[in-house]
Amino acid sequence: MTLPSIHDVIVLESLKHDGSLHRRWETNTILYQDTNVIVGYNDQTSVTEPKKGVWHTDVPAIFYFDQRYWFNVVFILDEQPFYYCNLSSPFTFKNGILQYIDYDLDVVVYLDGSCKIVDEMEYEVNKRYYHYPINVQQHIPQHLAILLEWIYMEKGPFNKAQRHHFYELYRRQRGNA
């Protein structure tokens, strides 16, 4: 799979297990990529949700995807910045669209290192509704444990130096340096 290049503008699509659209972010710019990792940002991008229609984000966000893991991480640059982590399939990238399947469970992480797991009931309901296969039901708790370890050990995007590095790339690319 060919990955997008730095400065490319791509679409992000979150799908449900049956392949239906969950959420689509239209304009996302790549800050960094290597063999497995894509980091990018969006700011005031158009978002489409089948049940809610179209709306626009009101704060910038830096996203982190790693093909080796069943989660992705979004650093929301709000007045009180925080991370929003989605348990998901590894991503695919084709024709300018990065796609993943959202598996409902999320983790909200604050800069003081505290976190909370959310949408557990949604996962339980959708696990039955969409008939998640056993391999998905095994990967989700395994990768939730990996994600929590990353959070507590300040690995990957939770590392302060890495967070600062990606934030500076974002600022430079936005022309704010």
PADRENPA-640464 format. One record per residue (C-alpha): residue number from 0; chain; x, y, z. Coordinates in steps of 0.25 Angstrom, whole numbers, plus 5000, padded with zeros to 4 digits. Layout:
REM PADRENPA-640464
+------+-------+------+------+------+
! resi ! chain !   xx !   yy !   zz !
+------+-------+------+------+------+
!  NUM !     A !    X !    Y !    Z !
...
+------+-------+------+------+------+
This chain:
REM PADRENPA-640464
+------+-------+------+------+------+
! resi ! chain !   xx !   yy !   zz !
+------+-------+------+------+------+
!    0 !     A ! 5000 ! 5000 ! 5000 !
!    1 !     A ! 5005 ! 5014 ! 4996 !
!    2 !     A ! 5004 ! 5024 ! 5007 !
!    3 !     A ! 5001 ! 5039 ! 5005 !
!    4 !     A ! 5013 ! 5048 ! 5005 !
!    5 !     A ! 5016 ! 5060 ! 5014 !
!    6 !     A ! 5007 ! 5072 ! 5011 !
!    7 !     A ! 4997 ! 5063 ! 5003 !
!    8 !     A ! 4982 ! 5066 ! 5006 !
!    9 !     A ! 4974 ! 5054 ! 5009 !
!   10 !     A ! 4960 ! 5049 ! 5013 !
!   11 !     A ! 4958 ! 5042 ! 5026 !
!   12 !     A ! 4947 ! 5032 ! 5027 !
!   13 !     A ! 4942 ! 5024 ! 5039 !
!   14 !     A ! 4933 ! 5012 ! 5036 !
!   15 !     A ! 4924 ! 5003 ! 5044 !
!   16 !     A ! 4927 ! 4988 ! 5043 !
!   17 !     A ! 4917 ! 4986 ! 5032 !
!   18 !     A ! 4925 ! 4996 ! 5023 !
!   19 !     A ! 4915 ! 5007 ! 5025 !
!   20 !     A ! 4920 ! 5022 ! 5027 !
!   21 !     A ! 4921 ! 5026 ! 5041 !
!   22 !     A ! 4928 ! 5039 ! 5039 !
!   23 !     A ! 4936 ! 5046 ! 5028 !
!   24 !     A ! 4946 ! 5058 ! 5030 !
!   25 !     A ! 4948 ! 5064 ! 5017 !
!   26 !     A ! 4961 ! 5072 ! 5018 !
!   27 !     A ! 4973 ! 5066 ! 5025 !
!   28 !     A ! 4988 ! 5070 ! 5023 !
!   29 !     A ! 4999 ! 5060 ! 5025 !
!   30 !     A ! 5010 ! 5065 ! 5034 !
!   31 !     A ! 5019 ! 5052 ! 5035 !
!   32 !     A ! 5019 ! 5038 ! 5030 !
!   33 !     A ! 5028 ! 5026 ! 5030 !
!   34 !     A ! 5026 ! 5011 ! 5027 !
!   35 !     A ! 5014 ! 5009 ! 5037 !
!   36 !     A ! 5011 ! 5023 ! 5043 !
!   37 !     A ! 5003 ! 5035 ! 5038 !
!   38 !     A ! 5002 ! 5048 ! 5045 !
!   39 !     A ! 4994 ! 5059 ! 5040 !
!   40 !     A ! 4984 ! 5070 ! 5044 !
!   41 !     A ! 4971 ! 5077 ! 5041 !
!   42 !     A ! 4965 ! 5090 ! 5045 !
!   43 !     A ! 4951 ! 5095 ! 5042 !
!   44 !     A ! 4949 ! 5083 ! 5032 !
!   45 !     A ! 4935 ! 5078 ! 5027 !
!   46 !     A ! 4930 ! 5066 ! 5034 !
!   47 !     A ! 4919 ! 5057 ! 5029 !
!   48 !     A ! 4911 ! 5048 ! 5038 !
!   49 !     A ! 4899 ! 5040 ! 5032 !
!   50 !     A ! 4890 ! 5043 ! 5044 !
!   51 !     A ! 4895 ! 5058 ! 5047 !
!   52 !     A ! 4898 ! 5063 ! 5033 !
!   53 !     A ! 4910 ! 5072 ! 5031 !
!   54 !     A ! 4917 ! 5081 ! 5041 !
!   55 !     A ! 4930 ! 5087 ! 5043 !
!   56 !     A ! 4941 ! 5085 ! 5053 !
!   57 !     A ! 4944 ! 5097 ! 5062 !
!   58 !     A ! 4957 ! 5094 ! 5067 !
!   59 !     A ! 4970 ! 5088 ! 5061 !
!   60 !     A ! 4973 ! 5073 ! 5063 !
!   61 !     A ! 4986 ! 5065 ! 5060 !
!   62 !     A ! 4983 ! 5051 ! 5057 !
!   63 !     A ! 4993 ! 5039 ! 5059 !
!   64 !     A ! 4990 ! 5025 ! 5051 !
!   65 !     A ! 4999 ! 5013 ! 5052 !
!   66 !     A ! 4996 ! 5001 ! 5043 !
!   67 !     A ! 5001 ! 4991 ! 5054 !
!   68 !     A ! 4991 ! 4995 ! 5064 !
!   69 !     A ! 4976 ! 4994 ! 5066 !
!   70 !     A ! 4974 ! 5009 ! 5070 !
!   71 !     A ! 4977 ! 5023 ! 5066 !
!   72 !     A ! 4979 ! 5035 ! 5074 !
!   73 !     A ! 4974 ! 5050 ! 5072 !
!   74 !     A ! 4981 ! 5061 ! 5080 !
!   75 !     A ! 4970 ! 5072 ! 5081 !
!   76 !     A ! 4976 ! 5086 ! 5081 !
!   77 !     A ! 4965 ! 5092 ! 5090 !
!   78 !     A ! 4967 ! 5102 ! 5101 !
!   79 !     A ! 4969 ! 5090 ! 5110 !
!   80 !     A ! 4976 ! 5081 ! 5100 !
!   81 !     A ! 4973 ! 5066 ! 5101 !
!   82 !     A ! 4974 ! 5053 ! 5094 !
!   83 !     A ! 4963 ! 5045 ! 5088 !
!   84 !     A ! 4966 ! 5031 ! 5085 !
!   85 !     A ! 4958 ! 5021 ! 5076 !
!   86 !     A ! 4959 ! 5006 ! 5077 !
!   87 !     A ! 4958 ! 5003 ! 5062 !
!   88 !     A ! 4963 ! 4994 ! 5051 !
!   89 !     A ! 4977 ! 4997 ! 5045 !
!   90 !     A ! 4976 ! 5007 ! 5034 !
!   91 !     A ! 4976 ! 5005 ! 5019 !
!   92 !     A ! 4979 ! 5016 ! 5009 !
!   93 !     A ! 4975 ! 5016 ! 4995 !
!   94 !     A ! 4971 ! 5027 ! 4985 !
!   95 !     A ! 4974 ! 5038 ! 4995 !
!   96 !     A ! 4965 ! 5033 ! 5006 !
!   97 !     A ! 4970 ! 5027 ! 5019 !
!   98 !     A ! 4959 ! 5017 ! 5024 !
!   99 !     A ! 4957 ! 5010 ! 5037 !
!  100 !     A ! 4946 ! 5002 ! 5044 !
!  101 !     A ! 4942 ! 5009 ! 5057 !
!  102 !     A ! 4940 ! 4999 ! 5068 !
!  103 !     A ! 4932 ! 5008 ! 5078 !
!  104 !     A ! 4941 ! 5008 ! 5090 !
!  105 !     A ! 4949 ! 5021 ! 5092 !
!  106 !     A ! 4959 ! 5026 ! 5102 !
!  107 !     A ! 4959 ! 5041 ! 5106 !
!  108 !     A ! 4973 ! 5045 ! 5112 !
!  109 !     A ! 4976 ! 5058 ! 5119 !
!  110 !     A ! 4990 ! 5065 ! 5119 !
!  111 !     A ! 4992 ! 5061 ! 5134 !
!  112 !     A ! 4992 ! 5046 ! 5129 !
!  113 !     A ! 4978 ! 5043 ! 5135 !
!  114 !     A ! 4969 ! 5036 ! 5125 !
!  115 !     A ! 4955 ! 5029 ! 5124 !
!  116 !     A ! 4949 ! 5019 ! 5115 !
!  117 !     A ! 4936 ! 5023 ! 5109 !
!  118 !     A ! 4925 ! 5016 ! 5100 !
!  119 !     A ! 4926 ! 5003 ! 5106 !
!  120 !     A ! 4911 ! 5000 ! 5105 !
!  121 !     A ! 4912 ! 5004 ! 5090 !
!  122 !     A ! 4923 ! 4994 ! 5088 !
!  123 !     A ! 4914 ! 4983 ! 5095 !
!  124 !     A ! 4902 ! 4987 ! 5087 !
!  125 !     A ! 4909 ! 4988 ! 5073 !
!  126 !     A ! 4917 ! 4975 ! 5076 !
!  127 !     A ! 4904 ! 4968 ! 5076 !
!  128 !     A ! 4897 ! 4976 ! 5065 !
!  129 !     A ! 4908 ! 4975 ! 5055 !
!  130 !     A ! 4913 ! 4961 ! 5059 !
!  131 !     A ! 4927 ! 4965 ! 5062 !
!  132 !     A ! 4935 ! 4953 ! 5058 !
!  133 !     A ! 4944 ! 4946 ! 5069 !
!  134 !     A ! 4957 ! 4952 ! 5064 !
!  135 !     A ! 4951 ! 4966 ! 5066 !
!  136 !     A ! 4946 ! 4962 ! 5080 !
!  137 !     A ! 4960 ! 4958 ! 5083 !
!  138 !     A ! 4968 ! 4969 ! 5077 !
!  139 !     A ! 4960 ! 4980 ! 5083 !
!  140 !     A ! 4963 ! 4977 ! 5098 !
!  141 !     A ! 4977 ! 4973 ! 5094 !
!  142 !     A ! 4979 ! 4987 ! 5087 !
!  143 !     A ! 4972 ! 4994 ! 5098 !
!  144 !     A ! 4982 ! 4989 ! 5108 !
!  145 !     A ! 4994 ! 4993 ! 5098 !
!  146 !     A ! 4987 ! 5007 ! 5097 !
!  147 !     A ! 4986 ! 5008 ! 5112 !
!  148 !     A ! 5001 ! 5004 ! 5114 !
!  149 !     A ! 5005 ! 5015 ! 5104 !
!  150 !     A ! 4997 ! 5025 ! 5111 !
!  151 !     A ! 5003 ! 5021 ! 5125 !
!  152 !     A ! 5017 ! 5020 ! 5119 !
!  153 !     A ! 5016 ! 5032 ! 5111 !
!  154 !     A ! 5019 ! 5025 ! 5098 !
!  155 !     A ! 5017 ! 5029 ! 5084 !
!  156 !     A ! 5008 ! 5041 ! 5082 !
!  157 !     A ! 5006 ! 5042 ! 5098 !
!  158 !     A ! 5021 ! 5045 ! 5099 !
!  159 !     A ! 5023 ! 5060 ! 5102 !
!  160 !     A ! 5035 ! 5062 ! 5093 !
!  161 !     A ! 5027 ! 5055 ! 5081 !
!  162 !     A ! 5015 ! 5063 ! 5084 !
!  163 !     A ! 5023 ! 5076 ! 5084 !
!  164 !     A ! 5030 ! 5071 ! 5071 !
!  165 !     A ! 5017 ! 5068 ! 5064 !
!  166 !     A ! 5011 ! 5081 ! 5069 !
!  167 !     A ! 5023 ! 5089 ! 5064 !
!  168 !     A ! 5021 ! 5082 ! 5050 !
!  169 !     A ! 5007 ! 5086 ! 5050 !
!  170 !     A ! 5010 ! 5101 ! 5054 !
!  171 !     A ! 5021 ! 5102 ! 5043 !
!  172 !     A ! 5012 ! 5096 ! 5032 !
!  173 !     A ! 5000 ! 5106 ! 5036 !
!  174 !     A ! 5010 ! 5117 ! 5035 !
!  175 !     A ! 5010 ! 5121 ! 5050 !
!  176 !     A ! 5025 ! 5118 ! 5053 !
+------+-------+------+------+------+
